Amino acid sequence: MSRQRFPANPDPPVMNAVRGTVAGNTVQAGIVHGGVHLHFAGAERGGPEPVPDMLPRASRFFTERAGKTEKFREIVADGRDGSVIVVVSGVGGAGKSALAAHWLRSLQHEFPDGALYADLGAFSAREPVAPAHVLETFLRALGTAPESIPTELDRLRSLYCQVTSGKRLILFLDDAVSAAQVRSLLPGGDSALVVVTSRYRLSGLGMEGAHFMDVGPLQPAESLEMLSNVLGSTRVEREMDAAREVVDLCGGLPVALMVVAARLLAHKKWSLERIAEALQDERRRLPSLALRGDVSVTAVFDLSYRKLTCEQAELYRVLAVHPGTSFGPEVAAAAVGRALPDTLNQIEALVEANLLDEPMENRFRFHDLLRLHARERAEAEMSEADRAAAVRRMVSWYLDCAFSADRLITPGRWYVSERDAAAGLPFSSAAAALDWLEAERANLAQAQREAVEREWPDLAWQFGEAMWSLFIYRKHYLDWLETTEVAARAAEREGHLRAESRLRGQLGHALLNLHRFDDGQIELTRAMELAELAGDLPSQATATSRLGILAKQQGRLDEALALFRRALQLDRRLGDRRGAALRTRRIGETLAASGRYEEAIAELSSAVELMLELPDPGGAARVSTFLGETQVAAGDPAAAVASLGEALAVMRGIGSEFFVAELLVALAAAHESAGDLEISRSCLRQACELYEQIGGPHAESLRRRLSSGPPADNSQA
């Protein structure tokens, strides 16, 4: 007899269902043998799951950043169907945490499952917080029973992903040290909003689809609003000029503004003017931005500085003494004497740490207060000799590159300086070299001033020679005069007769460009005296030619012609091909001014060929301007339009607005002579606009010509 497999009278069936509203954990089971062991995740068994609210409270003195807030809300709205990660980075004291907390408070109603917060401690006095501790805290806040929380990181992470899966949560991770630290704390599912703040860029989170937002300084109006929020609008409005100065000297950095405001709150009799005066002195500025025994801007920056490697810290210090505001990676490499790839890596680390800004690709600068901090570290950790050596390396690098650029732009030019061409140039063509000189103009001028202040006349005078092409093609008159005057004085101080002659001649040329003929004559006469005293034939040839330019401008054409021919003889004796081309051009111009057009066209055509042989297409285009003008005067406007059109294309490629304008004026005359009046006036309008942008005396005569109306059309007469 076989044994029955089932009991003869089984228990009646049980319905396996849950009715009503259920919160917390629910277990459904069929037939159970040996009992059921339940492990509740909820803090209160059978009670509702907790909805954590861990967001920090909003600052009483929060100042809105409307543009950043709008961008943040756009990011959240675009990612409403999935998880969103936003990394908010910026220098210490920029107000990242306050801004993020404000944003998240405003959106909290859209995330019904709560908000988690952790200070990850990247820049606290302790070590950065371990992910395991954060995960344990989060799991407890989400209702997981302590006895159910594992201790191993992998299991913690797994449980955390389970618990957060499907929840509409806010996760605020403040002061993160790395992408890896953040990555292990990201919730499960695809419905959370995660905001991370850090002094680092945390670019590795881009692999998780993160959005990146940089928090920079406050705008002036926002900074004034912050001061008014703390001090009261009446106090700020009473001293608005001083308030604006304080805002400017604090660089829009919230921590600096709050320190200033706190000091003024503690000393109600102090004026804003008193604080402004203290901040004006760069050596007192950072010490003034401190609360006794409490917050200081220096301490905030020190936290970031101490995280740098030795190489990064050295670069941070050295760049603080850079002679100028913004800089490229090449001069940074020269400053520390390292290879460019290594230096770029270190610069990138400083940018990632928000100790340097990158306003455009491969262009870097300090926030004003960070520069002062870096200088303090340089003075504390580097000897004066080491700082001076670093500055001299940077000044020399700028000088070498400027000479190399000048050689590319103006081939065949001779120099008093004996500097060799620089290696590893950041440009490779004449047009790029001219653009580089333009971009670095402020730094070149500041490098020269640095050389003067440090009593390096051997470097200071050479900037006058090296920046010649920039001034000839771009006509920055104020810089031209200042740089050349400083260079001439430095050469005089060094007792370098040839250099002083060269530079006084260049200064005289600039003054003639500005139609300051009496001042120009003084400088040119002195240049000739020095050239003769030094027995320097190249300088004598140049000075003779420039005196010829002066004579021509003053209408003494026979004297000018004689001077140009004398200079040409010296050029040929010296074998100076460029000098011979220039003097031939001047002879042609003078012949044209004398009405000897056929001879002038022959000389100018010869000068074009000589320039092309150098080769100097820019110089050839310059000569073509005068050739076209002469062809118009000789009654051949068609030939003029052809030669001027070719020259215009060359000059536009080089990028000289002054010479483009000069060519447009010549083209206007050619088209007018040919009867094309509309084209002529169009050329004049374009030229006038360019001259007005450049400055100098040339725009006024064009404005008068344009206001007088179009010339009469006699083509049908």
ZAMARGU-4260 file (C-alpha; in steps of 0.2 Angstrom, whole numbers, plus 5000, padded with zeros to 4 digits):
<rodrens>
0) 5000/5000/5000 | 5008/5016/4995 | 5010/5031/5006 | 4998/5046/5002 | 5008/5060/4995
5) 4996/5074/5002 | 4985/5074/5018 | 4968/5068/5015 | 4960/5083/5022 | 4970/5098/5017
10) 4968/5115/5026 | 4956/5127/5017 | 4964/5138/5004 | 4971/5155/5011 | 4969/5171/5000
15) 4987/5178/4997 | 4983/5197/4996 | 4986/5214/5005 | 4971/5226/5008 | 4971/5244/5013
20) 4985/5256/5014 | 5002/5249/5018 | 5018/5259/5024 | 5034/5251/5027 | 5039/5233/5023
25) 5026/5220/5018 | 5029/5201/5017 | 5018/5190/5007 | 5020/5171/5009 | 5011/5155/5003
30) 5014/5139/5014 | 5027/5142/5027 | 5036/5128/5036 | 5047/5132/5051 | 5042/5150/5054
35) 5045/5167/5046 | 5060/5178/5050 | 5057/5196/5046 | 5071/5209/5045 | 5063/5226/5044
40) 5071/5240/5035 | 5060/5254/5042 | 5065/5263/5058 | 5048/5260/5065 | 5041/5243/5060
45) 5025/5245/5051 | 5026/5264/5051 | 5028/5275/5036 | 5045/5277/5028 | 5054/5292/5034
50) 5057/5307/5022 | 5073/5314/5027 | 5077/5333/5026 | 5095/5335/5028 | 5098/5351/5018
55) 5107/5365/5027 | 5097/5380/5031 | 5098/5395/5019 | 5109/5409/5023 | 5101/5425/5030
60) 5111/5435/5019 | 5110/5425/5003 | 5112/5435/4987 | 5104/5428/4971 | 5114/5425/4955
65) 5100/5426/4943 | 5110/5420/4928 | 5117/5404/4937 | 5100/5400/4945 | 5091/5401/4928
70) 5104/5389/4920 | 5102/5377/4935 | 5083/5377/4933 | 5085/5374/4914 | 5097/5359/4918
75) 5084/5351/4930 | 5069/5354/4919 | 5078/5346/4904 | 5082/5330/4915 | 5066/5329/4923
80) 5063/5311/4916 | 5079/5304/4923 | 5093/5308/4936 | 5102/5324/4935 | 5120/5327/4942
85) 5126/5345/4943 | 5144/5349/4948 | 5146/5367/4955 | 5164/5372/4956 | 5173/5387/4961
90) 5187/5395/4971 | 5186/5393/4990 | 5174/5407/4997 | 5165/5409/4981 | 5148/5404/4989
95) 5145/5388/4981 | 5137/5379/4995 | 5125/5393/4999 | 5120/5394/4981 | 5117/5375/4980
100) 5107/5375/4996 | 5096/5389/4990 | 5093/5381/4973 | 5089/5364/4981 | 5077/5372/4995
105) 5067/5380/4981 | 5065/5363/4972 | 5062/5352/4987 | 5043/5351/4985 | 5047/5342/4968
110) 5056/5328/4977 | 5044/5319/4989 | 5056/5306/4995 | 5067/5318/5004 | 5084/5326/5003
115) 5101/5319/5009 | 5116/5330/5013 | 5134/5326/5017 | 5149/5337/5020 | 5163/5327/5011
120) 5177/5337/5020 | 5189/5339/5005 | 5195/5355/5013 | 5191/5353/5032 | 5204/5351/5045
125) 5201/5332/5045 | 5203/5320/5031 | 5190/5319/5018 | 5175/5308/5024 | 5175/5290/5019
130) 5161/5285/5008 | 5156/5270/5019 | 5152/5283/5033 | 5141/5293/5022 | 5132/5278/5015
135) 5128/5272/5033 | 5122/5289/5037 | 5111/5290/5022 | 5104/5272/5025 | 5099/5277/5043
140) 5091/5293/5037 | 5081/5283/5024 | 5074/5271/5038 | 5086/5256/5037 | 5087/5248/5054
145) 5105/5249/5061 | 5107/5230/5063 | 5103/5228/5044 | 5117/5240/5038 | 5133/5230/5033
150) 5150/5236/5036 | 5158/5232/5019 | 5158/5246/5006 | 5152/5235/4992 | 5138/5228/5002
155) 5134/5245/5009 | 5134/5252/4991 | 5122/5238/4985 | 5110/5241/4999 | 5110/5260/4996
160) 5106/5257/4978 | 5092/5246/4982 | 5084/5258/4995 | 5086/5273/4984 | 5080/5265/4968
165) 5064/5273/4961 | 5064/5287/4974 | 5063/5305/4970 | 5077/5311/4980 | 5088/5326/4982
170) 5106/5322/4986 | 5118/5337/4991 | 5136/5332/4992 | 5146/5347/4998 | 5165/5350/4997
175) 5170/5334/4987 | 5188/5329/4984 | 5186/5318/4969 | 5175/5311/4956 | 5178/5294/4964
180) 5172/5299/4981 | 5156/5306/4973 | 5153/5291/4961 | 5151/5279/4976 | 5138/5289/4983
185) 5127/5291/4968 | 5109/5284/4971 | 5101/5270/4962 | 5087/5272/4949 | 5085/5287/4938
190) 5074/5299/4947 | 5086/5309/4959 | 5094/5326/4958 | 5112/5326/4963 | 5121/5342/4967
195) 5140/5342/4970 | 5150/5356/4976 | 5169/5356/4975 | 5184/5368/4973 | 5190/5355/4960
200) 5182/5354/4943 | 5178/5335/4945 | 5179/5332/4926 | 5178/5313/4929 | 5160/5315/4933
205) 5157/5319/4915 | 5157/5300/4912 | 5141/5299/4923 | 5133/5313/4912 | 5136/5327/4924
210) 5133/5345/4920 | 5146/5357/4926 | 5144/5375/4932 | 5157/5387/4937 | 5154/5399/4951
215) 5164/5414/4949 | 5165/5431/4958 | 5149/5441/4961 | 5144/5455/4949 | 5147/5472/4956
220) 5128/5475/4958 | 5126/5458/4967 | 5141/5462/4978 | 5133/5478/4983 | 5117/5469/4986
225) 5126/5457/4998 | 5133/5472/5008 | 5116/5480/5009 | 5108/5464/5015 | 5121/5463/5030
230) 5124/5481/5034 | 5107/5489/5028 | 5104/5498/5013 | 5105/5515/5022 | 5123/5513/5027
235) 5128/5507/5010 | 5119/5521/5001 | 5127/5534/5012 | 5144/5529/5006 | 5140/5522/4989
240) 5157/5527/4981 | 5167/5519/4995 | 5155/5504/4994 | 5159/5502/4976 | 5178/5503/4979
245) 5176/5489/4993 | 5167/5478/4981 | 5180/5481/4967 | 5194/5477/4979 | 5186/5461/4986
250) 5185/5455/4968 | 5167/5450/4970 | 5172/5435/4982 | 5158/5432/4994 | 5169/5427/5009
255) 5179/5443/5007 | 5163/5453/5007 | 5156/5444/5022 | 5172/5447/5032 | 5171/5466/5027
260) 5153/5466/5032 | 5156/5457/5049 | 5170/5469/5053 | 5159/5484/5050 | 5145/5476/5060
265) 5157/5474/5075 | 5163/5492/5073 | 5147/5502/5070 | 5157/5518/5070 | 5169/5513/5056
270) 5165/5520/5039 | 5166/5510/5023 | 5179/5523/5017 | 5191/5517/5031 | 5189/5499/5025
275) 5192/5504/5007 | 5208/5513/5012 | 5215/5498/5021 | 5211/5487/5006 | 5219/5499/4993
280) 5236/5494/4999 | 5240/5477/4992 | 5251/5472/5006 | 5237/5475/5019 | 5223/5469/5008
285) 5223/5450/5014 | 5227/5454/5032 | 5212/5466/5032 | 5200/5452/5025 | 5201/5442/5042
290) 5191/5441/5058 | 5201/5439/5073 | 5202/5421/5078 | 5189/5416/5065 | 5187/5417/5046
295) 5200/5424/5035 | 5202/5424/5016 | 5220/5419/5018 | 5215/5403/5028 | 5202/5399/5015
300) 5215/5400/5001 | 5228/5391/5012 | 5217/5375/5012 | 5218/5374/4993 | 5237/5378/4992
305) 5241/5364/5005 | 5233/5351/4993 | 5245/5355/4979 | 5260/5344/4974 | 5277/5352/4976
310) 5278/5356/4957 | 5260/5363/4957 | 5264/5374/4972 | 5280/5381/4964 | 5271/5385/4948
315) 5257/5394/4958 | 5270/5404/4967 | 5281/5409/4952 | 5266/5414/4941 | 5261/5426/4955
320) 5276/5437/4949 | 5272/5436/4931 | 5273/5454/4923 | 5255/5455/4917 | 5238/5449/4921
325) 5234/5435/4909 | 5247/5423/4901 | 5249/5407/4890 | 5257/5391/4895 | 5273/5394/4886
330) 5279/5408/4897 | 5274/5398/4912 | 5286/5384/4906 | 5300/5397/4904 | 5296/5403/4921
335) 5300/5386/4930 | 5312/5379/4917 | 5301/5364/4913 | 5295/5356/4897 | 5279/5363/4890
340) 5269/5347/4892 | 5273/5345/4910 | 5269/5363/4913 | 5252/5361/4905 | 5248/5347/4916
345) 5252/5357/4931 | 5242/5372/4925 | 5228/5361/4922 | 5229/5355/4940 | 5228/5373/4946
350) 5213/5376/4935 | 5205/5360/4941 | 5208/5367/4959 | 5200/5384/4954 | 5216/5392/4959
355) 5218/5399/4941 | 5205/5404/4929 | 5205/5400/4910 | 5195/5414/4902 | 5199/5407/4885
360) 5208/5392/4878 | 5226/5392/4883 | 5225/5408/4892 | 5225/5409/4911 | 5224/5422/4925
365) 5222/5424/4944 | 5208/5431/4953 | 5215/5447/4961 | 5215/5440/4979 | 5222/5423/4974
370) 5237/5433/4965 | 5240/5442/4981 | 5239/5425/4991 | 5251/5417/4978 | 5263/5432/4980
375) 5263/5430/4999 | 5267/5412/4997 | 5281/5417/4985 | 5288/5429/4997 | 5287/5417/5012
380) 5294/5402/5003 | 5306/5409/4989 | 5322/5420/4991 | 5322/5437/4983 | 5335/5430/4971
385) 5325/5416/4965 | 5309/5427/4963 | 5320/5439/4952 | 5327/5425/4942 | 5310/5419/4938
390) 5304/5436/4933 | 5320/5438/4922 | 5316/5422/4913 | 5298/5427/4909 | 5304/5445/4903
395) 5317/5437/4892 | 5305/5425/4885 | 5293/5439/4880 | 5308/5448/4872 | 5314/5433/4863
400) 5297/5429/4856 | 5294/5448/4851 | 5310/5448/4841 | 5306/5432/4832 | 5288/5439/4828
405) 5296/5455/4822 | 5308/5445/4810 | 5293/5436/4803 | 5283/5451/4800 | 5297/5462/4793
410) 5310/5451/4785 | 5327/5458/4781 | 5326/5471/4795 | 5343/5474/4804 | 5344/5475/4823
415) 5356/5482/4836 | 5351/5468/4848 | 5360/5452/4846 | 5347/5441/4852 | 5344/5424/4843
420) 5327/5418/4837 | 5317/5410/4851 | 5313/5391/4850 | 5296/5384/4852 | 5286/5399/4846
425) 5267/5400/4848 | 5266/5407/4830 | 5272/5401/4813 | 5267/5415/4800 | 5268/5433/4799
430) 5250/5436/4801 | 5250/5424/4817 | 5265/5433/4823 | 5257/5450/4822 | 5241/5443/4831
435) 5253/5436/4845 | 5261/5453/4847 | 5243/5461/4848 | 5237/5448/4861 | 5253/5450/4871
440) 5254/5469/4870 | 5250/5473/4888 | 5261/5459/4894 | 5276/5466/4883 | 5273/5483/4890
445) 5273/5477/4908 | 5288/5466/4905 | 5297/5481/4899 | 5292/5491/4915 | 5297/5477/4926
450) 5314/5477/4918 | 5315/5496/4921 | 5310/5494/4939 | 5322/5480/4942 | 5336/5490/4934
455) 5339/5478/4919 | 5342/5492/4906 | 5350/5479/4894 | 5333/5471/4893 | 5322/5487/4894
460) 5329/5495/4878 | 5327/5480/4867 | 5308/5480/4869 | 5309/5496/4858 | 5317/5487/4844
465) 5307/5471/4846 | 5289/5479/4845 | 5293/5489/4830 | 5282/5479/4818 | 5267/5479/4830
470) 5267/5498/4830 | 5270/5500/4812 | 5256/5489/4807 | 5244/5492/4821 | 5247/5510/4826
475) 5245/5509/4845 | 5251/5527/4847 | 5251/5529/4866 | 5260/5512/4868 | 5272/5516/4854
480) 5277/5532/4861 | 5279/5526/4879 | 5288/5510/4875 | 5300/5519/4863 | 5304/5533/4875
485) 5307/5521/4890 | 5318/5510/4878 | 5328/5526/4873 | 5331/5531/4891 | 5336/5513/4896
490) 5349/5513/4881 | 5355/5530/4887 | 5357/5524/4905 | 5367/5509/4898 | 5378/5521/4888
495) 5373/5511/4872 | 5375/5524/4858 | 5370/5513/4844 | 5354/5507/4853 | 5349/5525/4858
500) 5352/5531/4841 | 5341/5517/4834 | 5327/5521/4847 | 5327/5539/4845 | 5325/5537/4827
505) 5310/5526/4829 | 5303/5538/4842 | 5305/5552/4829 | 5296/5541/4816 | 5281/5539/4828
510) 5280/5558/4831 | 5280/5561/4812 | 5266/5549/4810 | 5256/5559/4823 | 5261/5575/4813
515) 5271/5582/4828 | 5285/5588/4816 | 5294/5599/4829 | 5296/5585/4842 | 5300/5573/4828
520) 5314/5584/4821 | 5322/5585/4839 | 5322/5566/4840 | 5328/5563/4823 | 5342/5576/4824
525) 5348/5568/4840 | 5347/5550/4832 | 5359/5557/4818 | 5371/5564/4831 | 5372/5548/4841
530) 5374/5538/4825 | 5389/5548/4819 | 5396/5548/4836 | 5395/5529/4837 | 5402/5528/4819
535) 5386/5517/4815 | 5383/5517/4796 | 5366/5508/4797 | 5359/5520/4810 | 5366/5535/4799
540) 5357/5528/4784 | 5340/5526/4794 | 5342/5543/4802 | 5346/5551/4785 | 5330/5543/4777
545) 5319/5549/4792 | 5325/5567/4790 | 5321/5565/4772 | 5303/5560/4777 | 5302/5575/4788
550) 5308/5586/4774 | 5295/5579/4762 | 5281/5581/4775 | 5286/5599/4776 | 5286/5602/4758
555) 5305/5603/4755 | 5305/5590/4741 | 5322/5593/4733 | 5330/5592/4750 | 5320/5576/4754
560) 5325/5568/4737 | 5344/5572/4741 | 5342/5564/4758 | 5334/5548/4752 | 5347/5546/4738
565) 5361/5549/4751 | 5353/5535/4762 | 5351/5524/4747 | 5370/5525/4744 | 5374/5520/4762
570) 5362/5505/4760 | 5370/5499/4744 | 5387/5501/4752 | 5381/5491/4767 | 5372/5478/4757
575) 5356/5482/4766 | 5343/5475/4753 | 5328/5480/4764 | 5335/5498/4767 | 5338/5499/4748
580) 5319/5494/4745 | 5313/5507/4758 | 5324/5521/4751 | 5319/5517/4733 | 5300/5518/4739
585) 5304/5535/4747 | 5312/5542/4731 | 5297/5536/4721 | 5285/5545/4733 | 5295/5561/4732
590) 5295/5561/4713 | 5277/5558/4713 | 5274/5573/4725 | 5285/5583/4713 | 5273/5579/4698
595) 5287/5568/4690 | 5275/5553/4688 | 5283/5543/4675 | 5300/5542/4685 | 5290/5539/4701
600) 5281/5524/4694 | 5297/5517/4688 | 5305/5519/4706 | 5290/5512/4715 | 5288/5497/4703
605) 5306/5493/4707 | 5303/5495/4726 | 5289/5482/4725 | 5300/5470/4716 | 5314/5473/4729
610) 5301/5470/4743 | 5295/5454/4735 | 5313/5447/4733 | 5316/5449/4752 | 5302/5441/4753
615) 5291/5454/4762 | 5273/5454/4754 | 5267/5466/4767 | 5281/5479/4763 | 5277/5476/4744
620) 5258/5480/4748 | 5264/5496/4757 | 5273/5501/4741 | 5259/5497/4730 | 5248/5509/4740
625) 5259/5523/4734 | 5261/5516/4717 | 5242/5515/4715 | 5241/5534/4720 | 5254/5538/4708
630) 5245/5529/4694 | 5229/5538/4697 | 5238/5555/4697 | 5246/5549/4680 | 5229/5546/4673
635) 5229/5527/4674 | 5215/5523/4686 | 5212/5505/4679 | 5230/5500/4683 | 5229/5508/4700
640) 5213/5498/4704 | 5222/5482/4699 | 5238/5485/4709 | 5228/5492/4725 | 5216/5477/4725
645) 5230/5465/4726 | 5238/5474/4739 | 5222/5476/4749 | 5220/5457/4750 | 5238/5455/4756
650) 5236/5468/4770 | 5219/5461/4775 | 5228/5444/4777 | 5241/5452/4788 | 5228/5461/4798
655) 5234/5479/4799 | 5219/5490/4800 | 5229/5506/4797 | 5237/5500/4781 | 5220/5493/4775
660) 5212/5510/4778 | 5227/5518/4769 | 5224/5506/4754 | 5205/5510/4755 | 5208/5528/4753
665) 5219/5525/4738 | 5206/5514/4730 | 5193/5527/4733 | 5203/5540/4723 | 5206/5527/4709
670) 5187/5523/4708 | 5183/5541/4709 | 5195/5544/4694 | 5187/5530/4685 | 5169/5537/4688
675) 5164/5524/4700 | 5157/5536/4714 | 5147/5524/4724 | 5162/5512/4726 | 5173/5527/4730
680) 5162/5533/4744 | 5160/5516/4751 | 5179/5514/4752 | 5180/5531/4761 | 5167/5526/4774
685) 5176/5510/4777 | 5193/5519/4779 | 5185/5532/4790 | 5178/5519/4802 | 5195/5510/4803
690) 5205/5526/4807 | 5192/5531/4820 | 5195/5514/4829 | 5214/5516/4828 | 5215/5535/4833
695) 5227/5548/4827 | 5225/5562/4815 | 5219/5553/4799 | 5200/5551/4802 | 5196/5570/4803
700) 5201/5574/4785 | 5190/5559/4779 | 5175/5565/4789 | 5176/5582/4781 | 5177/5573/4763
705) 5162/5562/4767 | 5152/5576/4774 | 5155/5587/4759 | 5145/5575/4748 | 5149/5565/4733
710) 5159/5574/4719 | 5150/5579/4704 | 5148/5565/4691 | 5156/5572/4675 | 5156/5556/4665
715) 5142/5562/4654 | 5149/5579/4651
</rodrens>
